Structure formats: structure tokens, C-alpha cells
């Protein structure tokens, strides 16, 4: 199972996704955190804009559980769902 960011990584650069999934030891240790900070800010703004959304906490050890919870919330509420 892939997270949204991993899926996006794969769309932008399949080799980057492969290295991320299978050769973390080769990952650049000096990645610029600015992109992550911008992503977090976009998430916060989305939560402010879409009041009443459901917050699903990120759990890197349970992607399938997060997907099931997202699906259940979508079916039940059909509203904004945030995964952080």
C-alpha cells in the first residue's frame, strides 16, 4: 500500500519511489524540509477551509487501516477527510 505522498513521488519519479521503498539507506540525508513544511501548512489551511471534516491520524505501520477508515468516513459522512 502507498501513502498519498508515496504515490505522488512515484508519479513524479518512479526511481525515487523504488529507492524510498527498497533502499532507504541510499536516501539523501540532506533533504530540504521546506516541502514538508509547505505540505503541513496546506493541510492546516484545508482543515480551516473545510470545517467539520474528519481527521485521520497518520500511521505509517497501518496504511490499510487508514484506507479503511477513510473509506468508512467517506461513505458515512461524504465530507472533507484529512490524513495527517
C-alpha positions, 0 to 999 in steps of 0.5 A, spaced: 500 500 500 502 507 498 501 513 502 498 519 498 505 522 498 508 515 496 504 515 490 505 522 488 513 521 488 512 515 484 508 519 479 513 524 479 519 519 479 518 512 479 526 511 481 525 515 487 519 511 489 523 504 488 529 507 492 524 510 498 521 503 498 527 498 497 533 502 499 532 507 504 539 507 506 541 510 499 536 516 501 539 523 501 540 525 508 540 532 506 533 533 504 530 540 504 524 540 509 521 546 506 516 541 502 514 538 508 513 544 511 509 547 505 505 540 505 503 541 513 501 548 512 496 546 506 493 541 510 492 546 516 489 551 511 484 545 508 482 543 515 480 551 516 477 551 509 473 545 510 470 545 517 467 539 520 471 534 516 474 528 519 481 527 521 485 521 520 491 520 524 497 518 520 500 511 521 505 509 517 505 501 520 497 501 518 496 504 511 490 499 510 487 501 516 487 508 514 484 506 507 479 503 511 477 508 515 477 513 510 473 509 506 468 508 512 468 516 513 467 517 506 461 513 505 458 515 512 459 522 512 461 524 504 465 530 507 472 533 507 477 527 510 484 529 512 490 524 513 495 527 517 
